[in-house]
Each structure stands twice: as C-alpha cells, then as structure tokens.
Amino acid sequence: MHCPFCRHADSRVVDSRTADEGTVIRRRRQCLACERRFTTVEQLTLAVVKRSGATEPFSREKVVAGVRRACQGRGVSEDDLARLAQRVEEQFRAQGSAEIPSREVGLAILVPLRELDEVAYLRFASVYRDFDSLDDFENEIATLRADREQAQRRRDEDSTLTVAEP
C-alpha cells in the first residue's frame, strides 16, 4: 500500500475493523517512511461470470428485476424482492467467492423465492432448471406438496409436544 503523503511503498496496519455487516474492512495504516497515518477501505467485489465468459459486478437490482417478472401479479412487495436479493448476495459473500457463474445466481434465488411465493418459484425454476415438459412441472409441484405436508406434520408434532409438556 503506497502512502498517500510520501508515496513510500510500505506501511503497517495499526487497526482493522469490519463495517457494513462484515462486507467492508477499514484499516488504519502508518507509513514506515514518514510515519503519517491514513485509512484504507477494502471491499470484496462480487463478479458474475456470464455464459459468454464476460464478467460484470453483482447487482441486486438485476436480481430484483429478474424475480419481479416471475412475481408479476402475485402480490409480492418491492421490500420482499429487496430482502430476497440481499439474502442471495449475503449467501455469496459468506462463501467468500469473488466470481460466481450466472447460473449459480439463478439457482441461489430459488430457495428464498420458494419460501416467498410458490407460483413465482415455479415460473422462475422453469427457466433456470430448464423444464422441458409438463412432467417437469408436475414433478416439481409434487415435491412442493410433499415438502408442505412434511412441514405441516412437523408443526403438528411440535404443537402436540408443547401441549403435553407440564
């Protein structure tokens, strides 16, 4: 890190702190030549690798725009879409990957979208999972129903246990 005052090429880190929910590191540095102090900010940049091989910065706005189409007419709020995009971004930041294939972004959207709205999930999944036939839709719907029934059984068991406890 070059000193902004004397351009010396070496400095030492005096203090490090995270900011913005851990996505940014703020470092206080001291130049080894002139001994003046300065601050640097480091941020992990997420890059999406397109099918063509080109890269572009991860964009929550693009996630929201893609999901908005799947949610059209479903009564999903803009706040819900923003939270979904934030959740997807946080998932990739937690993995520590700097580059993410665009296909993985689409697949990562599926889990929170399924929790948000099942019809929008089916619309989105049909594109990202390359549904080719009605059988693909029927299989996915059967999986959704089985998962819903299993979740209901767990809730019923939990309520039974809660009532039975003294």
Steps between C-alpha positions, in 0.01 A plus 500: 500500500657828388493785749273779366737761649852391399420212257720257700407143403476351849272556798390312806145434615426671831132401531241299302122513535215354304209712382181459297413163653850361439515577128751782546828512693625840615873504575698774672856496366826675580766574241839350587685794340318821605302337789178679402177308539229437242191283458425244232169330429494150355187349352447163337363554154267230380525437128249300297646292217259502208454206262714684245788513749469874559482621859295777656448615859227324698188714496213470746297707255539233231393229746192704592418565134520130413293391796248782447400342168438165668297673773287703261139494617589310819473778759867485600622837629810689391632463857467122470695509174772720653535263799525202265778669299684591820473141623645368172788749513577416864506130412772558239697735724495237776648247256791734439493452124602797289348365178164326467365338184171663395328162512586470872342839565176377343508177700576690824186706446281189502514423875388841632254538210340167586445623855359829370254378234465149358346608168778752437746226597355267236519771236860578585602134539359411161761730344801425720444127523419472130156340531432324170158349556189491714658211688769737629230734635301211648808358673588838649141555618500152660822589681350830623191319629703229675721763666194698611340186651821409679529853644137482617564164671801652682288797614228261621758293691654812651160627617419158648831498690443853625155414633622179663782667694416597861 
